[in-house]
Amino acid sequence: MRATPWICRNCLSRIARPANRLRSSRFQSTASTSESVPPALLSRARSIASEHKQLTEKLADGFDTRAAKKLGEYSAVVTALKDWEKAKESVTELTSLIHDPTTDPELLALASDDLDATRTQLANASSNLTTSLVPIHPFAHLPCLLEIRPGAGGSEAAIFAGDLLRMYQAFCNRNDFRSNLLKYENVNGTQEAGIPLSEAVLEIDSENAYGVFRSEAGVHRVQRVPATETKGRTHTSAASVHVLPSLQESSLGENDIDDPESDYYIDPKEVKLEVMRARGAGGQHVNTTESAVRLTHIPTNTSVSMQDSRSQPKNKEKAWVLLRSRLAQLRRDKREEEMVAMRRSVVGVARMGRGDKVRTYNWGQQRVTDHRSGTTVHDLDDVMQGGQTLSKVMESVRTWLMEKDVEALLAEDAPAREGKK
Amino acid sequence: MPRLPNSLLRKARNINSLLPALLGPCRDLTSAQNELRWLREHVHKEAKRRSKKGDTLAKADLLKTLVECRAKGFPLQYLLGSEFFGDLEIECRPGVLIPRPETAASVTHLAKLIGSAQNLPTELRVLDLCTGTGCIPLLFQNEFRSLRDNIALRLLGVDISRKAIALAIRNRRRLHQSNKDVYKTATAFMLADVLSNPFADSAIDSPLPLKSALNHRRLPAFWDILISNPPYISPDAFRTTTARSVRGFEPRLALVPPQEAGSSHVEKGDTFYPAIFQAAKDTEVKVVLLEVADLDQALRVARMAQMRNFDGVEIWCDQPDQVNDSIPEASHGIPIVGQGNGRSVVCWQGIGAEWLEKKAASIESRPMKEVLEQTLAPRFELERCADDTVRLPRFLFRARTQLVDEWGLPVKWSTQGDKKKS
């Protein structure tokens, strides 16, 4: 018979490996992650560098506007990659010098002095490389709407949804995001607080909000003993979070036709202007009353002609107004389609259960795990108060999303390059 | 001219009984419909004006008379009494040339270029020869003022026809009334003869030559910009290529230049240009914009300008603000700008190049060696070496980096170059 009480294997192993945990948490710390570049990014950078080289050779033979433009886009990546490789090389050289037993002590001192500076250089270079490579989400700069709804799990899910809402509100307050509760409805259908939540829409009205909160979309799972539970059993419930970019209609008015963001903006270079030219000589030879003007927007092949007024400039003005409103209509329709597609893709109707979770909040273990990036943190209270720990988790998810984006880009590029060959 | 098909006439009659008559001058249904609409609007306006005076007007009768006139080829602009020239509505009367949209396009383009230029004088002086309705100075002022209001403008329109001057003055008054914010602008119209020689004897009541008229009116002798849409149609072309409404109803004085004996029939249209270039020289203008009939005449005029030592010459087409897509971009070394037929010739000298954002082409486009030889040779003895290099005087030594590196000029340094002349 054993004298000691039974202890579960997990707990034993945790006692046995405190050092392990330390190291693993250091892996997540900012200092070490910024030094390394995700392999997907690195391979993309290399492929861009090789393409850059080809383009340079091509341009040496003859000028091509498109190639030159592409070259300009790539050059930032190529220089960043060069810097990074240089820094990486010197770091490996220095480390090998330090580890080499035959190095004389004077050189060793010099090398170890240098190592720190080179490390910071490498960190800078790799952050440069990542920023130059990562495709920025087209809506990342926009404010966003965060919608929280309880999923599977009945009233416990509704209570958890309320917790999530408070968590995000606290996060916004701490990080200086302007937030605004657009809609709040509890399970009774009223707006009274303190009763389990049935739906809430939080508008985060700061720039770049969509880029920050994009990582939050998905099903959040909670494992705890609910307040409603009488027998002390742990329940697993879920709440869903939708994050949508908020395209403000007010900013797309007819007034700001010079603003490229506006629906009414048209690049004058994309429009072909045709006026009715006199047949033959023109000038003093003929005396035309034709004042018709036709505008054609080349990318969309939309054309507008106008001949109401005897004054050509007036016809032109009217034609521009008409062309603008037609294109704006087209763009609005297209954007609405995109929004519908995005809403479907964020969380499909079928994927709202406990299984398709993106993150788990476990009260029993005081743990929060994000299932996409594989990050686990143990300060649940700080997370639920929207503190530093939550930002850490969100940061890790953003990194993961970025890597996914780059992988998708690589996958997109691969067939294109095959095709070229 | 091809006959109008019966089907078209029938179709027009089904729409409106007045349309078939308008198809004659218009040639197609949509423009005939447009003209009918404009005529009808004019009749309504006229009727309203009359009823204010307590008079009455038979609208249908007036419309019918107007359509009949138009069917004979009488220009619509004379019937309606105005024509749109750029953004302006210019009054038109028989006896004065109707402003053309092509002229508006090139004047607008020029005004935009000048309006956004640096280094303009505090008073910009614009001279328009053969002004007609006065449309060019009025439009230039309108376009220029929309861009700049810190520069005073002085505009002068010159014409030989008393009718034209009277109409131009009327147009100025009307436009300045509707447009109150015109300040620091002086627009004048003056009767003068561009072609006549100031030293020749002239009849007592004939218009003064340009130079004498400027003196007489105590107007400045020196100007900055010269614009002109002179008569440029040769008598042959007048008979064959002009439209019927132009030939029959617009003043021949404004279309066909007076003939000099002995000029070939092609060049009979070019009579005005040498006189205008002479005026440009006398008034020391920096930019000249001349309207011409077609690309051939444009090339003839451009060559004339080159002979007169302008720093640069360009040909503008009907739409100079559009990108050239069809015609070759240069002909005989003269760049062609814009879309459409060759329409005007632009030349510049001195600071005019800067206003039009042209490089000082005089030095950079010509081979440096040639320039140096031309400018230095009269004053210094340049030694030519066997290996095609030039020995330059040593005072140019400080400019050697530019000479050798930028212009690739092979240079050797004379040891005694300075002594020769000093």
Interface residues (C-beta under 8 A of the other chain):
Chain A: L273 V275 R277 G280 A281 G282 G283 Q284 H285 V286 N287 T288 T289 E290 S291 A292 Q307 S309 R310 S311 Q312 P313 K314
Chain B: C26 T30 S31 N34 E35 W38 P75 L76 Q77 L80 E83 F84 G86 D87 E89 L97 I98 R100 P101 E102 T103 A104 N229 P231 Y232 I233 A237 T241 T242 A243 S245 V246 E250 A254 L255 E291 V292 A293 D294 D318 Q319 Q322 G340 N341 R343
